[in-house]
Amino acid sequence: MELLARRWTGLILTSLQEKPARFSEIGTAVDGISDRMLSQRLVELEETGLVERKVDAKQRPVLVEYASTLMASELAPVFDALQNWAEKWMPARVEG
């Protein structure tokens, strides 16, 4: 729970639910995260088995992609429930 509650973790995992992504694609999907923080979170998620890092050295430049693991994919219903709750109880704020 501590890792999942850390800032950016949920957004990183949800960005990887559909398909693997490159570092820059994750950074674009998770608006506001710094490269340093994204790198740190990806290492933590990889160490805990929630994210898998795939390297294709045959390509130039080397292709590195991150993918959610089966363990992480089982969190999808949890993130969906949180999203539904937020949409119900936390209406979008209109900037004036």
MOPAC internal coordinates of N, CA, C and O (Angstrom, degrees):
PM7 1SCF
backbone

  N    0.0000 0     0.00 0     0.00 0    0    0    0
  C    1.4484 1     0.00 0     0.00 0    1    0    0
  C    1.5232 1   111.07 1     0.00 0    2    1    0
  O    1.2310 1   120.63 1   143.79 1    3    2    1
  N    1.3374 1   116.40 1   -36.21 1    3    2    1
  C    1.4619 1   118.98 1  -179.15 1    5    3    2
  C    1.5246 1   111.25 1   -59.64 1    6    5    3
  O    1.2310 1   120.36 1   135.05 1    7    6    5
  N    1.3258 1   116.91 1   -44.95 1    7    6    5
  C    1.4621 1   120.63 1  -179.95 1    9    7    6
  C    1.5243 1   110.67 1   -66.00 1   10    9    7
  O    1.2310 1   120.07 1   135.77 1   11   10    9
  N    1.3160 1   117.48 1   -44.23 1   11   10    9
  C    1.4648 1   120.68 1  -179.12 1   13   11   10
  C    1.5156 1   112.27 1   -65.69 1   14   13   11
  O    1.2310 1   120.20 1   152.46 1   15   14   13
  N    1.3233 1   117.22 1   -27.54 1   15   14   13
  C    1.4537 1   120.97 1  -179.22 1   17   15   14
  C    1.5261 1   112.80 1   -82.53 1   18   17   15
  O    1.2310 1   120.12 1   169.06 1   19   18   17
  N    1.3145 1   117.37 1   -10.94 1   19   18   17
  C    1.4662 1   119.83 1  -179.90 1   21   19   18
  C    1.5215 1   110.60 1   -67.82 1   22   21   19
  O    1.2310 1   121.91 1   -33.03 1   23   22   21
  N    1.3116 1   113.94 1   146.97 1   23   22   21
  C    1.4608 1   120.33 1  -179.40 1   25   23   22
  C    1.5228 1   110.52 1   -56.65 1   26   25   23
  O    1.2310 1   120.32 1   -43.40 1   27   26   25
  N    1.2931 1   116.99 1   136.60 1   27   26   25
  C    1.4550 1   128.10 1   176.74 1   29   27   26
  C    1.5218 1   114.77 1    82.69 1   30   29   27
  O    1.2310 1   119.19 1   159.22 1   31   30   29
  N    1.3167 1   119.16 1   -20.78 1   31   30   29
  C    1.4579 1   120.94 1  -174.15 1   33   31   30
  C    1.5226 1   112.23 1   -58.46 1   34   33   31
  O    1.2310 1   119.97 1   130.53 1   35   34   33
  N    1.3107 1   117.67 1   -49.47 1   35   34   33
  C    1.4655 1   121.34 1  -179.62 1   37   35   34
  C    1.5160 1   112.07 1   -60.80 1   38   37   35
  O    1.2310 1   120.56 1   138.65 1   39   38   37
  N    1.3266 1   116.54 1   -41.35 1   39   38   37
  C    1.4607 1   119.85 1  -179.86 1   41   39   38
  C    1.5248 1   111.90 1   -67.42 1   42   41   39
  O    1.2310 1   120.57 1   142.55 1   43   42   41
  N    1.3200 1   116.51 1   -37.45 1   43   42   41
  C    1.4704 1   119.94 1   177.42 1   45   43   42
  C    1.5228 1   109.59 1   -64.47 1   46   45   43
  O    1.2310 1   120.46 1   132.79 1   47   46   45
  N    1.3250 1   116.73 1   -47.21 1   47   46   45
  C    1.4624 1   120.00 1  -178.70 1   49   47   46
  C    1.5238 1   112.06 1   -64.39 1   50   49   47
  O    1.2310 1   120.08 1   139.79 1   51   50   49
  N    1.3193 1   117.45 1   -40.21 1   51   50   49
  C    1.4678 1   118.73 1   179.35 1   53   51   50
  C    1.5265 1   111.02 1   -69.15 1   54   53   51
  O    1.2310 1   119.94 1   149.74 1   55   54   53
  N    1.3258 1   117.73 1   -30.26 1   55   54   53
  C    1.4685 1   119.57 1   178.17 1   57   55   54
  C    1.5264 1   111.46 1   -68.48 1   58   57   55
  O    1.2310 1   120.40 1   158.74 1   59   58   57
  N    1.3298 1   116.85 1   -21.26 1   59   58   57
  C    1.4654 1   121.40 1  -179.37 1   61   59   58
  C    1.5250 1   112.97 1   -98.82 1   62   61   59
  O    1.2310 1   119.66 1  -177.73 1   63   62   61
  N    1.3184 1   118.26 1     2.27 1   63   62   61
  C    1.4695 1   121.01 1  -177.42 1   65   63   62
  C    1.5234 1   112.58 1   -64.25 1   66   65   63
  O    1.2310 1   120.08 1   137.29 1   67   66   65
  N    1.3015 1   117.45 1   -42.71 1   67   66   65
  C    1.4599 1   121.34 1  -174.07 1   69   67   66
  C    1.5249 1   112.97 1   -76.15 1   70   69   67
  O    1.2310 1   120.62 1   135.51 1   71   70   69
  N    1.3453 1   116.41 1   -44.49 1   71   70   69
  C    1.4577 1   120.31 1  -175.32 1   73   71   70
  C    1.5215 1   109.66 1  -163.19 1   74   73   71
  O    1.2310 1   120.26 1   -18.60 1   75   74   73
  N    1.3307 1   117.11 1   161.40 1   75   74   73
  C    1.4698 1   120.31 1   175.73 1   77   75   74
  C    1.5277 1   110.06 1   -62.01 1   78   77   75
  O    1.2310 1   121.15 1   -24.36 1   79   78   77
  N    1.3163 1   115.40 1   155.64 1   79   78   77
  C    1.4661 1   119.93 1  -178.67 1   81   79   78
  C    1.5193 1   110.14 1  -144.94 1   82   81   79
  O    1.2310 1   121.71 1   -25.88 1   83   82   81
  N    1.3268 1   114.34 1   154.12 1   83   82   81
  C    1.4610 1   121.26 1   174.41 1   85   83   82
  C    1.5231 1   109.08 1   -80.48 1   86   85   83
  O    1.2310 1   121.18 1   -16.88 1   87   86   85
  N    1.3094 1   115.36 1   163.12 1   87   86   85
  C    1.4657 1   122.12 1  -178.64 1   89   87   86
  C    1.5260 1   111.08 1   -51.96 1   90   89   87
  O    1.2310 1   120.35 1   131.03 1   91   90   89
  N    1.3160 1   116.93 1   -48.97 1   91   90   89
  C    1.4695 1   120.65 1  -177.17 1   93   91   90
  C    1.5241 1   111.83 1   -65.30 1   94   93   91
  O    1.2310 1   120.13 1   146.05 1   95   94   93
  N    1.3300 1   117.36 1   -33.95 1   95   94   93
  C    1.4616 1   120.63 1   178.12 1   97   95   94
  C    1.5221 1   111.29 1   -67.27 1   98   97   95
  O    1.2310 1   120.60 1   140.97 1   99   98   97
  N    1.3190 1   116.45 1   -39.03 1   99   98   97
  C    1.4615 1   120.24 1   177.14 1  101   99   98
  C    1.5249 1   109.52 1   -66.13 1  102  101   99
  O    1.2310 1   120.61 1   136.95 1  103  102  101
  N    1.3264 1   116.44 1   -43.05 1  103  102  101
  C    1.4678 1   120.76 1   178.64 1  105  103  102
  C    1.5164 1   112.24 1   -59.47 1  106  105  103
  O    1.2310 1   120.51 1   142.59 1  107  106  105
  N    1.3292 1   116.63 1   -37.41 1  107  106  105
  C    1.4603 1   120.74 1   177.90 1  109  107  106
  C    1.5246 1   110.83 1   -70.49 1  110  109  107
  O    1.2310 1   120.38 1   140.50 1  111  110  109
  N    1.3274 1   116.89 1   -39.50 1  111  110  109
  C    1.4664 1   121.42 1  -179.04 1  113  111  110
  C    1.5247 1   112.46 1   -69.47 1  114  113  111
  O    1.2310 1   120.43 1   148.79 1  115  114  113
  N    1.3329 1   116.78 1   -31.21 1  115  114  113
  C    1.4655 1   121.94 1  -179.00 1  117  115  114
  C    1.5205 1   107.49 1  -103.29 1  118  117  115
  O    1.2310 1   121.32 1   -97.90 1  119  118  117
  N    1.2998 1   115.08 1    82.10 1  119  118  117
  C    1.4632 1   122.23 1  -175.29 1  121  119  118
  C    1.5321 1   111.91 1   -59.40 1  122  121  119
  O    1.2310 1   120.96 1   -53.11 1  123  122  121
  N    1.3162 1   115.76 1   126.89 1  123  122  121
  C    1.4596 1   120.83 1   175.12 1  125  123  122
  C    1.5152 1   115.45 1    99.94 1  126  125  123
  O    1.2310 1   119.85 1   170.03 1  127  126  125
  N    1.3260 1   117.89 1    -9.97 1  127  126  125
  C    1.4625 1   119.83 1  -179.32 1  129  127  126
  C    1.5270 1   109.48 1   -82.56 1  130  129  127
  O    1.2310 1   120.69 1   -41.57 1  131  130  129
  N    1.3215 1   116.28 1   138.43 1  131  130  129
  C    1.4666 1   120.16 1   177.20 1  133  131  130
  C    1.5226 1   109.54 1   -80.34 1  134  133  131
  O    1.2310 1   120.69 1   -21.35 1  135  134  133
  N    1.3231 1   116.29 1   158.65 1  135  134  133
  C    1.4664 1   120.64 1   177.96 1  137  135  134
  C    1.5208 1   110.86 1   -60.12 1  138  137  135
  O    1.2310 1   120.54 1   139.99 1  139  138  137
  N    1.3061 1   116.58 1   -40.01 1  139  138  137
  C    1.4668 1   120.99 1  -179.27 1  141  139  138
  C    1.5300 1   110.91 1   -62.97 1  142  141  139
  O    1.2310 1   120.44 1   134.46 1  143  142  141
  N    1.3409 1   116.76 1   -45.54 1  143  142  141
  C    1.4598 1   120.81 1  -179.54 1  145  143  142
  C    1.5269 1   110.66 1   -67.25 1  146  145  143
  O    1.2310 1   120.31 1   139.35 1  147  146  145
  N    1.3353 1   117.02 1   -40.65 1  147  146  145
  C    1.4605 1   120.41 1   178.16 1  149  147  146
  C    1.5238 1   110.12 1   -61.15 1  150  149  147
  O    1.2310 1   120.52 1   134.88 1  151  150  149
  N    1.3077 1   116.61 1   -45.12 1  151  150  149
  C    1.4574 1   120.74 1   178.60 1  153  151  150
  C    1.5231 1   111.09 1   -59.88 1  154  153  151
  O    1.2310 1   120.39 1   135.28 1  155  154  153
  N    1.3174 1   116.85 1   -44.72 1  155  154  153
  C    1.4671 1   122.04 1  -179.91 1  157  155  154
  C    1.5270 1   110.68 1   -62.31 1  158  157  155
  O    1.2310 1   120.25 1   133.51 1  159  158  157
  N    1.3208 1   117.12 1   -46.49 1  159  158  157
  C    1.4721 1   120.37 1  -178.97 1  161  159  158
  C    1.5314 1   111.12 1   -65.37 1  162  161  159
  O    1.2310 1   120.13 1   139.82 1  163  162  161
  N    1.3346 1   117.35 1   -40.18 1  163  162  161
  C    1.4630 1   119.77 1   179.25 1  165  163  162
  C    1.5192 1   111.32 1   -63.03 1  166  165  163
  O    1.2310 1   120.12 1   140.72 1  167  166  165
  N    1.3133 1   117.37 1   -39.28 1  167  166  165
  C    1.4717 1   120.80 1   176.79 1  169  167  166
  C    1.5238 1   109.80 1   -62.48 1  170  169  167
  O    1.2310 1   120.24 1   134.20 1  171  170  169
  N    1.3262 1   117.14 1   -45.80 1  171  170  169
  C    1.4717 1   121.03 1   179.18 1  173  171  170
  C    1.5241 1   111.17 1   -61.36 1  174  173  171
  O    1.2310 1   120.65 1   136.11 1  175  174  173
  N    1.3219 1   116.36 1   -43.89 1  175  174  173
  C    1.4606 1   120.50 1  -178.76 1  177  175  174
  C    1.5241 1   111.51 1   -67.78 1  178  177  175
  O    1.2310 1   120.72 1   145.53 1  179  178  177
  N    1.3241 1   116.22 1   -34.47 1  179  178  177
  C    1.4599 1   120.13 1   176.68 1  181  179  178
  C    1.5311 1   110.55 1   -68.64 1  182  181  179
  O    1.2310 1   120.39 1   137.76 1  183  182  181
  N    1.3231 1   116.86 1   -42.24 1  183  182  181
  C    1.4678 1   121.42 1  -179.83 1  185  183  182
  C    1.5249 1   111.97 1   -63.00 1  186  185  183
  O    1.2310 1   120.18 1   147.94 1  187  186  185
  N    1.3322 1   117.25 1   -32.06 1  187  186  185
  C    1.4625 1   120.48 1  -178.90 1  189  187  186
  C    1.5331 1   112.70 1   -90.17 1  190  189  187
  O    1.2310 1   120.21 1   177.26 1  191  190  189
  N    1.3274 1   117.20 1    -2.74 1  191  190  189
  C    1.4500 1   120.21 1   176.78 1  193  191  190
  C    1.5144 1   115.39 1    86.52 1  194  193  191
  O    1.2310 1   120.03 1  -167.26 1  195  194  193
  N    1.3303 1   117.55 1    12.74 1  195  194  193
  C    1.4599 1   120.73 1   179.27 1  197  195  194
  C    1.5262 1   112.82 1   -89.36 1  198  197  195
  O    1.2310 1   120.89 1   156.06 1  199  198  197
  N    1.3287 1   115.90 1   -23.94 1  199  198  197
  C    1.4653 1   121.45 1  -179.11 1  201  199  198
  C    1.5227 1   108.20 1  -131.32 1  202  201  199
  O    1.2310 1   121.56 1   -37.83 1  203  202  201
  N    1.3242 1   114.62 1   142.17 1  203  202  201
  C    1.4594 1   121.00 1   177.18 1  205  203  202
  C    1.5268 1   108.61 1  -114.44 1  206  205  203
  O    1.2310 1   120.71 1   -47.13 1  207  206  205
  N    1.3091 1   116.24 1   132.87 1  207  206  205
  C    1.4671 1   122.48 1   178.29 1  209  207  206
  C    1.5177 1   108.17 1   -99.38 1  210  209  207
  O    1.2310 1   120.92 1   -57.01 1  211  210  209
  N    1.3384 1   115.84 1   122.99 1  211  210  209
  C    1.4565 1   121.25 1  -179.14 1  213  211  210
  C    1.5244 1   109.13 1  -114.44 1  214  213  211
  O    1.2310 1   120.85 1   -51.15 1  215  214  213
  N    1.3337 1   115.99 1   128.85 1  215  214  213
  C    1.4622 1   121.52 1  -178.82 1  217  215  214
  C    1.5243 1   108.59 1  -116.51 1  218  217  215
  O    1.2310 1   120.84 1   -53.35 1  219  218  217
  N    1.3292 1   115.99 1   126.65 1  219  218  217
  C    1.4660 1   121.90 1   174.85 1  221  219  218
  C    1.5206 1   107.49 1  -111.89 1  222  221  219
  O    1.2310 1   121.17 1   -84.63 1  223  222  221
  N    1.3283 1   115.38 1    95.37 1  223  222  221
  C    1.4662 1   121.16 1  -176.70 1  225  223  222
  C    1.5243 1   112.40 1   -77.32 1  226  225  223
  O    1.2310 1   119.96 1   171.93 1  227  226  225
  N    1.3370 1   117.69 1    -8.07 1  227  226  225
  C    1.4597 1   120.86 1   179.85 1  229  227  226
  C    1.5225 1   111.47 1   -70.80 1  230  229  227
  O    1.2310 1   120.77 1   153.98 1  231  230  229
  N    1.3183 1   116.13 1   -26.02 1  231  230  229
  C    1.4630 1   120.41 1  -178.41 1  233  231  230
  C    1.5207 1   110.56 1   -89.40 1  234  233  231
  O    1.2310 1   121.05 1   -26.08 1  235  234  233
  N    1.3033 1   115.60 1   153.92 1  235  234  233
  C    1.4708 1   122.18 1   174.27 1  237  235  234
  C    1.5080 1   108.56 1  -124.26 1  238  237  235
  O    1.2310 1   118.56 1   -57.71 1  239  238  237
  N    1.3089 1   120.35 1   122.29 1  239  238  237
  C    1.4592 1   125.12 1    -6.17 1  241  239  238
  C    1.5337 1   111.25 1   -66.64 1  242  241  239
  O    1.2310 1   121.14 1   -16.44 1  243  242  241
  N    1.3208 1   115.43 1   163.56 1  243  242  241
  C    1.4559 1   121.76 1  -178.79 1  245  243  242
  C    1.5256 1   108.99 1   -56.77 1  246  245  243
  O    1.2310 1   120.84 1   -46.46 1  247  246  245
  N    1.3227 1   116.00 1   133.54 1  247  246  245
  C    1.4666 1   121.53 1  -179.31 1  249  247  246
  C    1.5186 1   109.38 1   -94.66 1  250  249  247
  O    1.2310 1   120.69 1   -58.81 1  251  250  249
  N    1.3228 1   116.29 1   121.19 1  251  250  249
  C    1.4584 1   122.10 1   176.78 1  253  251  250
  C    1.5214 1   107.35 1  -118.55 1  254  253  251
  O    1.2310 1   120.93 1   -55.82 1  255  254  253
  N    1.3312 1   115.84 1   124.18 1  255  254  253
  C    1.4561 1   121.37 1   177.89 1  257  255  254
  C    1.5206 1   109.34 1  -125.82 1  258  257  255
  O    1.2310 1   121.75 1   -27.05 1  259  258  257
  N    1.3283 1   114.26 1   152.95 1  259  258  257
  C    1.4463 1   121.71 1   176.82 1  261  259  258
  C    1.5173 1   107.86 1  -116.51 1  262  261  259
  O    1.2310 1   120.80 1   -41.05 1  263  262  261
  N    1.3315 1   116.07 1   138.95 1  263  262  261
  C    1.4595 1   120.95 1  -179.14 1  265  263  262
  C    1.5216 1   109.02 1  -136.53 1  266  265  263
  O    1.2310 1   121.11 1   -31.69 1  267  266  265
  N    1.3177 1   115.48 1   148.31 1  267  266  265
  C    1.4564 1   118.63 1   175.23 1  269  267  266
  C    1.5267 1   108.64 1   -76.01 1  270  269  267
  O    1.2310 1   120.67 1   -32.77 1  271  270  269
  N    1.2978 1   116.32 1   147.23 1  271  270  269
  C    1.4619 1   122.42 1   178.76 1  273  271  270
  C    1.5253 1   108.96 1   -90.38 1  274  273  271
  O    1.2310 1   120.70 1    -4.52 1  275  274  273
  N    1.3071 1   116.26 1   175.48 1  275  274  273
  C    1.4610 1   120.90 1   176.28 1  277  275  274
  C    1.5286 1   110.10 1   -58.24 1  278  277  275
  O    1.2310 1   120.59 1   139.45 1  279  278  277
  N    1.3256 1   116.47 1   -40.55 1  279  278  277
  C    1.4618 1   120.57 1   178.84 1  281  279  278
  C    1.5271 1   110.48 1   -58.49 1  282  281  279
  O    1.2310 1   120.41 1   135.69 1  283  282  281
  N    1.3232 1   116.82 1   -44.31 1  283  282  281
  C    1.4620 1   120.83 1  -179.92 1  285  283  282
  C    1.5224 1   111.24 1   -70.01 1  286  285  283
  O    1.2310 1   120.09 1   142.64 1  287  286  285
  N    1.3303 1   117.43 1   -37.36 1  287  286  285
  C    1.4618 1   119.46 1  -178.80 1  289  287  286
  C    1.5265 1   111.56 1   -64.75 1  290  289  287
  O    1.2310 1   120.17 1   153.91 1  291  290  289
  N    1.3194 1   117.28 1   -26.09 1  291  290  289
  C    1.4582 1   120.46 1   177.12 1  293  291  290
  C    1.5286 1   112.60 1   -71.93 1  294  293  291
  O    1.2310 1   120.64 1   169.32 1  295  294  293
  N    1.3350 1   116.38 1   -10.68 1  295  294  293
  C    1.4690 1   120.62 1   174.66 1  297  295  294
  C    1.5279 1   112.33 1   -84.60 1  298  297  295
  O    1.2310 1   119.69 1   170.65 1  299  298  297
  N    1.3242 1   118.20 1    -9.35 1  299  298  297
  C    1.4648 1   121.76 1  -177.18 1  301  299  298
  C    1.5256 1   112.97 1   -52.58 1  302  301  299
  O    1.2310 1   118.77 1   133.93 1  303  302  301
  N    1.3397 1   119.96 1   -46.07 1  303  302  301
  C    1.4672 1   118.93 1   178.65 1  305  303  302
  C    1.5334 1   113.28 1   -62.49 1  306  305  303
  O    1.2310 1   120.75 1   148.55 1  307  306  305
  N    1.3094 1   116.17 1   -31.45 1  307  306  305
  C    1.4749 1   120.35 1   177.91 1  309  307  306
  C    1.5193 1   109.84 1   -66.90 1  310  309  307
  O    1.2310 1   120.23 1   132.52 1  311  310  309
  N    1.3240 1   117.17 1   -47.48 1  311  310  309
  C    1.4621 1   120.75 1   179.30 1  313  311  310
  C    1.5249 1   111.46 1   -66.19 1  314  313  311
  O    1.2310 1   120.27 1   143.65 1  315  314  313
  N    1.3365 1   117.09 1   -36.35 1  315  314  313
  C    1.4666 1   120.32 1   176.45 1  317  315  314
  C    1.5288 1   110.49 1   -63.19 1  318  317  315
  O    1.2310 1   120.54 1   137.24 1  319  318  317
  N    1.3320 1   116.57 1   -42.76 1  319  318  317
  C    1.4645 1   120.68 1   178.86 1  321  319  318
  C    1.5299 1   110.94 1   -63.58 1  322  321  319
  O    1.2310 1   120.18 1   139.07 1  323  322  321
  N    1.3140 1   117.26 1   -40.93 1  323  322  321
  C    1.4685 1   120.77 1   177.21 1  325  323  322
  C    1.5241 1   111.03 1   -63.62 1  326  325  323
  O    1.2310 1   120.39 1   139.56 1  327  326  325
  N    1.3297 1   116.85 1   -40.44 1  327  326  325
  C    1.4647 1   120.65 1   178.43 1  329  327  326
  C    1.5270 1   110.78 1   -63.97 1  330  329  327
  O    1.2310 1   120.36 1   135.89 1  331  330  329
  N    1.3321 1   116.92 1   -44.11 1  331  330  329
  C    1.4673 1   120.74 1   178.46 1  333  331  330
  C    1.5233 1   111.29 1   -62.05 1  334  333  331
  O    1.2310 1   120.66 1   137.91 1  335  334  333
  N    1.3209 1   116.34 1   -42.09 1  335  334  333
  C    1.4561 1   121.04 1   178.38 1  337  335  334
  C    1.5303 1   110.31 1   -61.96 1  338  337  335
  O    1.2310 1   120.65 1   133.93 1  339  338  337
  N    1.3261 1   116.36 1   -46.07 1  339  338  337
  C    1.4680 1   120.57 1  -178.87 1  341  339  338
  C    1.5255 1   111.13 1   -62.61 1  342  341  339
  O    1.2310 1   120.32 1   139.22 1  343  342  341
  N    1.3196 1   117.00 1   -40.78 1  343  342  341
  C    1.4643 1   119.90 1   179.44 1  345  343  342
  C    1.5259 1   111.72 1   -65.11 1  346  345  343
  O    1.2310 1   120.69 1   146.97 1  347  346  345
  N    1.3232 1   116.29 1   -33.03 1  347  346  345
  C    1.4667 1   120.69 1   179.80 1  349  347  346
  C    1.5258 1   112.10 1   -76.78 1  350  349  347
  O    1.2310 1   120.28 1   134.88 1  351  350  349
  N    1.3104 1   117.06 1   -45.12 1  351  350  349
  C    1.4597 1   121.51 1  -169.86 1  353  351  350
  C    1.5161 1   115.35 1  -104.11 1  354  353  351
  O    1.2310 1   119.68 1   164.41 1  355  354  353
  N    1.3113 1   118.22 1   -15.59 1  355  354  353
  C    1.4577 1   121.11 1  -178.62 1  357  355  354
  C    1.5314 1   108.78 1  -122.93 1  358  357  355
  O    1.2310 1   120.34 1  -104.96 1  359  358  357
  N    1.3300 1   116.95 1    75.04 1  359  358  357
  C    1.4637 1   118.51 1  -177.93 1  361  359  358
  C    1.5268 1   111.04 1   -60.06 1  362  361  359
  O    1.2310 1   121.17 1   -29.60 1  363  362  361
  N    1.3198 1   115.36 1   150.40 1  363  362  361
  C    1.4581 1   120.88 1  -179.04 1  365  363  362
  C    1.5332 1   109.26 1   -59.38 1  366  365  363
  O    1.2310 1   121.55 1   -44.05 1  367  366  365
  N    1.2905 1   114.64 1   135.95 1  367  366  365
  C    1.4667 1   119.96 1   179.12 1  369  367  366
  C    1.5215 1   109.43 1   -87.30 1  370  369  367
  O    1.2310 1   121.11 1   -46.69 1  371  370  369
  N    1.2901 1   115.49 1   133.31 1  371  370  369
  C    1.4491 1   121.10 1   180.00 1  373  371  370
  C    1.5221 1   107.62 1   -95.52 1  374  373  371
  O    1.2310 1   121.36 1   -58.12 1  375  374  373
  N    1.3435 1   114.99 1   121.88 1  375  374  373
  C    1.4654 1   120.50 1   178.33 1  377  375  374
  C    1.5156 1   108.28 1   -74.92 1  378  377  375
  O    1.2310 1   120.16 1   -45.93 1  379  378  377
  N    1.3268 1   117.29 1   134.07 1  379  378  377
  C    1.4564 1   120.00 1  -176.47 1  381  379  378
  C    1.4593 1   115.93 1  -108.57 1  382  381  379
  O    1.2310 1   120.10 1   180.00 1  383  382  381

